[in-house]
Amino acid sequence: MNVVESKEFYTITEFAEMFNLTRQTLIHYDKIGLFKPARINQSGYRIYTREQKPKMIEIMQLKDSGMSLSDIMRVMETKSADSILSIFDAQIAKLDEQIVQFQMNKLITHHRKMYYQSLFGKYELNKIFISEEKERTAFYAPFDLSLDEDPMIDAAYRRCVELTLQYANVQFQGCGIVFRKGACHSDDPYRGSGVFFMIDNLSADHPNLITLPGGLKIKKYFYGNPGQFDLICDVMHYIADHHYEVTGSLVFHNIVENHYIVGKNDLSLLEVPVRKLDFEK
């Protein structure tokens, strides 16, 4: 903002140009009572003065902070110091909420980037394969079983987002749901289960940190939602038919949410930890 004090009186166009505003903006400020011209001349034109510049500068600074016009008006009209400071406290709290939301958006964007990067490779859907995995660290939020299913899952995801945002240096490595061993044969699969956010670069201890063990995993990419255990029956049959034994929790990695693709559900990766049974005695 380049405000040069070169004259005493200004037309609305001159005053607007000094602050990179439009004439319509100043007219609007006049109509709502936020910033009125010093006077109206005989021809009906708005006239502004040099002495009005500091107030306009203050309005612009408050507006740049994200403060609403109604709150700016309250600041300008309020005489009580406590009342003015309470307005600023409320604005700071609002900005803190926006920062958290922006950080969450950044996390989601990173997740989407990982997905689109992965598209350069090719998913072999519904093909069962075996691989070795390294041990990984994750934030974990157990399900609150007092909630309905969708709010329960949403609350757990939000809790993991909050945990992840506590640390600026962590690297988000993906998310999903961990189901306890045997959940797919249970009438209550969500009991003892929860949401995980895989992270990296975190050395601090935290009560919500869990370890996703490494070792031998049987995997399958499929379109479907975690909890649709009928979609992974073939994996369980494969495990039994090839003499493996499930050794831990079932991990569903959420690769991408395909709610915008008609006929598609989430693209998920199932990961089942196993060991090979030894029948030689």
N, C-alpha and C positions, 0 to 999 in steps of 0.2 A: 504494500500500500504506500503510494508515494503522494503524500499530502504536502503541498507547497503553499505557504502563506504569502500570497502575492497581491491580494486585494481584500477589500472589506466586505463586499456583497457579491453573491453568486446567484445565477439563475439555477433552476432545477437541473438543467442539462449539465452545466458546469460543475455543480456540486456532486451530481451522480458520477460524472467521469472521474473526479478526484478519487473516489472510493471504488471504482470499477463496478458500479451499480448501474441499473437501468432507471430511467425516469419512472417506470411503472412501479419499481420497488419503493422509491421514495414516496410516491403517491399512496402506495399501500401502507407504508409506515405512518403516513399522515392520517389516513382513514382509521387505523386501529388505535391511534393515539400514542404510538411508540416514539415517533420523531416527527415533530411538526416544523414547518418553515417558520422563520422569524416573523415573517409578515406576508400578506398578500397585497400586491400593488394594485393600483387603480385599474389596471388592465386585467386583473384576476390571475396574475402569474405568481407562483410561489417564489419567495426570495429567501435565501439562506445567508448567514453571516459567518465571519471568521470565528467568532466565539462559540459557534455550534460544533466546530470540528472535534474537540476533545470528546464530546458526548457521542458523536458518530463513531469515532475510533473505538470507544469503549463498547458500543453496540456491536461493531464488527468483530472485535476480539472475543466477546462472549458468544457471538454466533459461530465463529470459527471453532470454539470449544465444543460445539454441538448443542448448546443450550437453545431451547425453544424460544420463539418470540414472546410467548406468554410469560415465561420465566424471566426473560430479559426485562420485560415491562415491570414485573414485580421487583426486580433488583433496582430499577430506575425510580420506582415510586416508593419503595419501602424506606423508612427513616430509621428503623430499629436495626442496630448492628447484629443482634442475635438472629433476627429474621433473615437478613441478607446472608449471613454465614450459613444458615440452615439451607438456603437455596443452593449455595455452592456445595455443601455436603451432599445434598441430594443429587446434584449433577455429577459429582465425583463417583458416587455409588452407581449411578447410571452408566458412566464410562467404564467402571470396573466390570459391570455386567457385559458391556459390549466387547471388552477385551477378551473375556472368557468365551463369548460367542465367536469372536474372530479366531481365537485359538482353536476352538472346536471346529470351525470351518476349515482351518488350515489342516487339522488332523484328518478330516474327512477328505479334503482335496488330495492329501498325500496318499490316502487309501485308494482313491480313484486313480491316481497316477500309477500306483503299483499295479492296479488291475490292467490299465491300458498298456503298460510296459509288458505285462505278461502276455498280452495278445500277440506280441511278436513271435511268441512261441505258440504251440497249438495244444489245446486241451484234448485229451483223448477221453471223451465222455463215456461213462459207464464201463470203462475198462479197469479191471482190478490189477494193481501192480504192487510191488514190494520194494521198499527202500530203507536205508539206514538214516536215522535222524540224529542230530546233535541235541544235547540238552538245551532247553530254552527257558527264559524267564518271562513271566507274565504277571500283570495285575489281574486280580480275580475278585469278582463280586458275586456272592451267592444269591440265588433267587429268593425273593420274599414271597413265600407261599400263601400269604394272606391276601395277595393281589390276584386279579384275573390274569390270564396268560399274557396278553399283549402288554398291559401296563407293567407286569412283572418283568418281562424281558426288557422293555424300554428303560425301566428304572435301573436294572443291572448294567445296561450299556452306558447309561448316563453316569453311573457311579464310577465305572472304569475310565470314562473320559475325564472326570474330575480328578481321579488319581493320576492319570497320565499327565494332565496339565500342571500338576504340582511341580514337575521337574522340567526345566527348560531344555536340558541337554539330552533327554531320552529320545531314542529313535523308535518310532512306531513301526512294528513289523507285521501287523495284521491282527485280526480279531475273530471271535467266534464264540461257540458254546462248548463247554466241557460237560459231558454227561458221565455220571459215575458208572463204574463197571456194573453190568447187569441192568442198566436203566432201560434198555430196549426190550427187556422181558418183564418190565415192572408196570403196574397199574398207575404208578406215580413217578414218571421218569424225571420230573423236575426236582424231586427231593434229593438233596445232596449234590445238586448240579448248579452251574452258574456261567457267567460270561467271563471271557478272558480277553485281555489286550496284550499281545506279545510286544515286548520292548527290548531295547538294547542300551548299553552305556549307562546303566544305573548300578552304582555300587552300594547305595544306602540300604539299610535294613528297613523293611516295612511290613506291617502285619498282613497286608493284602497281597503281598508277593507270593507267587507259587512257582514251582518248577515243573515244566512239562518235560518229563524224562525223555532221554534219547533212547536209541536202540532200534530194533527191527519193527517196522510199521507196515501194515497192509492198508492200501489207500484206494480211493475211488473218487473221481470227479463226477458230479451229477447235478442236474437241475432239481432243486427241491429245498425245503426248509428244514433246519435242524428240528428233530423231533418226529419227522416223518420216517419212522424206522422201517416201514414197509419198503422204502426205496433202497434199503441197504441189506435186505434179506440175503441177496446173492453173496454179499461180502461175508456174512456170518456162515453161510453154507460153504463158501470157499475155505474159510478158516477151519471148519470141521473136516471137510473132505480132504484137505491137504495136511492134516495132523498138526495144526497149530493150536495154541491156547491163548486166549485173551488174558493179558497181564495187568491191564490198568484201564483208565478212563477213556471213553470215546471222545475224540476231539473233532468238532465240525468247524472248519475254517470257512468264514464268510468271504468268498472271493469277490462277489459283486451282487448287489441287489438289482434284480431285473424287473422291478415292478412296472417299468415303463415299456417293457417288451411284452406284447400281447401273447398269452399262452406260456410265458416263462415264469419260473420262480427264481429264487436265489441260485446263483452258481456257487456250489459248495464243494469243499474237499473233505471227505471223511478220512480220518486217520485213526487206525486201531492198533495199539501196541500188542505185540504177540511174541511168543517164543515157540520154537519148534519142539514138538513132543518127541521124546526119545523112547522108542519101543524096544530097543536092543538092551536086553538085560543079561 
